[in-house]
Amino acid sequence: MFKKHLKRAFTKERSEAPSEHRKGWIGVDLDGTLAHYDGWYGPAHIGEPIPAMMKRVQGWIEEGREVRIFTARASVPEYVPFVTQWLEKQGLPALKVTNVKDFAMISLWDDRCVQVETNSGKPKLP
């Protein structure tokens, strides 16, 4: 089941049964993934949206998938309102902002991740 959700997260494949998407959530990093990042200028500064990622997130939302913003900024509760305001300004709905993984996360889109082969510790290379 996990591989099925992961495949859909990486493709534009549309499901006939939108309820399947509610079984897990997709994490999307903010700085450097959803928003341009060229250094830390304080919690109120969030870069311009990255069009390709914005389109992907909007597509997932239209399909009924749960998307959460997965950002280190959420480790400081006072920074979260800046993120939610930025999302609203970009026309996105009120997405959950977190820095915590749980068992329902089906994929994570992040500019700093290195994917490893399950149970091996070996990096998956493109």
C-alpha positions as CSV (number, residue, x, y, z in Angstrom):
1,M,0.0,0.0,0.0
2,F,2.9,2.4,0.8
3,K,4.5,2.0,-2.6
4,K,1.1,2.7,-4.2
5,H,0.8,6.0,-2.3
6,L,4.4,6.9,-3.0
7,K,4.0,6.3,-6.7
8,R,1.0,8.6,-6.8
9,A,2.9,11.2,-4.9
10,F,5.6,11.3,-7.6
11,T,3.2,11.2,-10.6
12,K,0.2,13.0,-11.9
13,E,-1.9,9.8,-11.8
14,R,-5.4,10.6,-10.6
15,S,-7.3,8.1,-8.5
16,E,-10.9,7.0,-9.1
17,A,-11.3,6.8,-5.3
18,P,-10.3,10.0,-3.6
19,S,-11.0,8.5,-0.2
20,E,-7.7,6.5,-0.6
21,H,-5.7,9.7,-0.3
22,R,-7.1,10.4,3.2
23,K,-5.0,7.4,4.6
24,G,-1.8,9.4,4.7
25,W,-0.3,12.9,4.3
26,I,2.4,14.4,2.1
27,G,5.0,16.6,3.8
28,V,6.3,19.6,1.8
29,D,9.3,21.6,3.1
30,L,8.9,25.3,2.9
31,D,12.3,27.0,2.5
32,G,14.1,25.8,-0.7
33,T,11.2,23.5,-1.7
34,L,7.9,25.4,-1.8
35,A,9.5,28.9,-1.4
36,H,12.7,30.3,-2.8
37,Y,15.4,30.3,-0.1
38,D,18.7,32.2,-0.2
39,G,19.5,32.6,3.5
40,W,17.8,33.3,6.8
41,Y,16.5,36.9,7.1
42,G,14.2,36.3,10.0
43,P,10.9,34.5,10.6
44,A,8.8,37.1,8.7
45,H,10.8,36.7,5.5
46,I,9.7,33.8,3.2
47,G,10.8,33.8,-0.4
48,E,8.7,33.8,-3.6
49,P,6.8,30.6,-4.4
50,I,8.5,28.0,-6.6
51,P,6.0,27.6,-9.4
52,A,6.6,23.8,-10.2
53,M,6.1,22.9,-6.5
54,M,3.1,25.2,-6.1
55,K,1.5,23.5,-9.0
56,R,2.2,20.1,-7.6
57,V,0.8,21.0,-4.1
58,Q,-2.3,22.6,-5.7
59,G,-2.9,19.4,-7.7
60,W,-2.6,17.2,-4.6
61,I,-5.1,19.4,-2.8
62,E,-7.5,19.3,-5.7
63,E,-7.3,15.5,-5.6
64,G,-8.3,15.5,-2.0
65,R,-4.9,14.6,-0.6
66,E,-3.7,15.9,2.8
67,V,-0.7,18.1,2.5
68,R,1.2,19.5,5.4
69,I,4.0,22.0,5.4
70,F,7.0,20.3,7.1
71,T,9.4,23.0,8.2
72,A,11.9,23.7,10.9
73,R,10.1,27.0,11.4
74,A,7.4,25.1,13.2
75,S,9.9,24.3,16.0
76,V,9.3,27.9,17.2
77,P,5.5,28.3,17.7
78,E,5.7,32.0,17.1
79,Y,7.0,31.5,13.6
80,V,4.0,29.4,12.4
81,P,1.7,32.4,11.8
82,F,4.2,33.8,9.3
83,V,4.0,30.5,7.4
84,T,0.2,30.4,7.4
85,Q,0.0,34.0,6.2
86,W,2.4,33.2,3.4
87,L,0.3,30.2,2.4
88,E,-2.9,32.3,2.4
89,K,-1.1,35.0,0.3
90,Q,-0.3,32.3,-2.3
91,G,-3.9,31.2,-2.5
92,L,-3.4,27.9,-0.6
93,P,-5.9,26.7,2.0
94,A,-5.0,26.6,5.7
95,L,-2.6,23.7,5.7
96,K,-1.2,22.1,8.8
97,V,2.3,23.4,9.6
98,T,4.5,20.9,11.5
99,N,8.0,19.7,12.1
100,V,6.9,16.3,13.3
101,K,6.7,13.0,11.3
102,D,4.2,10.4,12.2
103,F,3.2,7.0,10.8
104,A,0.7,8.5,8.4
105,M,3.3,10.5,6.4
106,I,3.5,8.8,3.0
107,S,6.2,11.0,1.4
108,L,8.3,14.0,2.2
109,W,9.4,16.6,-0.4
110,D,12.5,18.5,0.9
111,D,15.6,20.0,-0.7
112,R,17.8,18.5,2.0
113,C,16.6,14.9,2.1
114,V,18.7,12.0,0.9
115,Q,16.5,8.9,0.3
116,V,17.9,5.6,1.4
117,E,17.1,2.0,0.4
118,T,14.8,0.5,3.1
119,N,16.8,-1.5,5.7
120,S,20.1,-1.0,4.1
121,G,21.4,2.5,4.9
122,K,22.5,2.9,1.3
123,P,21.5,6.1,-0.5
124,K,19.2,5.9,-3.5
125,L,20.9,7.8,-6.3
126,P,19.0,9.1,-9.3
